[in-house]
């Protein structure tokens, strides 16, 4: 179980590094994202994964996507003003 969860988390590293490199998320935020995702992945890897576990994971990812979108928009606005 741990190997499969680690493989999933490893596949998430490049997009997170890209977001950090672009200044969307700070290093401590990336670590918090990975910690939350690890927790959810272990919950889903259990033999008795519950519907609520899936729903909470999806809700968490939707919140993260909204935050990413908002920050990306703000970064683009700052870059446009700087020109």
C-alpha positions as CSV (number, residue, x, y, z in Angstrom):
1,X,0.0,0.0,0.0
2,X,2.8,2.4,0.9
3,X,4.5,1.9,-2.4
4,X,1.4,2.7,-4.5
5,X,0.7,5.8,-2.4
6,X,4.3,6.9,-2.8
7,X,4.2,6.4,-6.6
8,X,1.0,8.5,-6.8
9,X,2.6,11.3,-4.7
10,X,5.8,11.1,-6.8
11,X,3.7,11.7,-10.0
12,X,2.4,14.9,-8.4
13,X,5.8,16.4,-7.8
14,X,6.5,18.0,-11.2
15,X,3.3,20.1,-11.3
16,X,3.9,21.2,-7.7
17,X,7.5,22.2,-8.5
18,X,6.2,24.1,-11.4
19,X,3.7,26.0,-9.3
20,X,6.5,26.8,-6.8
21,X,8.8,27.9,-9.5
22,X,6.2,30.3,-10.9
23,X,5.6,31.7,-7.4
24,X,2.0,30.5,-7.1
25,X,2.8,28.5,-3.8
26,X,5.5,28.9,-1.3
27,X,7.6,25.9,-0.1
28,X,5.7,25.5,3.1
29,X,2.4,25.5,1.2
30,X,3.7,22.8,-1.1
31,X,4.7,20.7,1.9
32,X,1.2,21.2,3.3
33,X,-0.4,20.2,0.0
34,X,1.7,17.0,-0.1
35,X,0.9,16.2,3.5
36,X,-2.9,16.6,2.9
37,X,-2.7,14.5,-0.3
38,X,-0.7,11.8,1.4
39,X,-3.4,11.6,4.1
40,X,-6.2,11.3,1.6
41,X,-4.3,8.8,-0.6
42,X,-3.8,6.5,2.4
43,X,-7.5,6.8,3.3
44,X,-8.4,5.8,-0.2
45,X,-5.9,2.9,-0.3
46,X,-7.5,1.3,2.7
47,X,-9.5,-1.8,2.1
48,X,-12.6,-0.1,3.4
49,X,-12.4,3.3,1.7
50,X,-15.5,5.2,2.3
51,X,-17.5,7.4,0.0
52,X,-17.0,10.3,2.4
53,X,-13.2,9.9,2.0
54,X,-13.5,10.4,-1.7
55,X,-15.8,13.4,-1.3
56,X,-13.5,15.2,1.2
57,X,-10.5,14.6,-1.1
58,X,-12.4,16.0,-4.1
59,X,-13.5,19.0,-2.0
60,X,-10.0,19.7,-0.8
61,X,-8.7,19.5,-4.4
62,X,-11.4,21.9,-5.6
63,X,-10.5,24.4,-2.9
64,X,-6.8,24.1,-3.9
65,X,-7.7,24.6,-7.6
66,X,-9.7,27.7,-6.8
67,X,-6.7,29.1,-4.8
68,X,-4.3,28.2,-7.6
69,X,-6.6,29.9,-10.1
70,X,-6.9,33.1,-8.0
71,X,-3.2,33.3,-7.4
72,X,-2.4,32.7,-11.0
73,X,-4.8,35.4,-12.1
74,X,-3.2,37.9,-9.6
75,X,0.3,37.0,-10.8
76,X,-0.8,37.7,-14.4
77,X,-2.3,41.0,-13.4
78,X,1.0,42.0,-11.6
79,X,3.0,41.1,-14.6
80,X,0.7,43.1,-16.9
81,X,1.1,46.1,-14.7
82,X,4.8,45.8,-14.6
83,X,5.1,46.0,-18.4
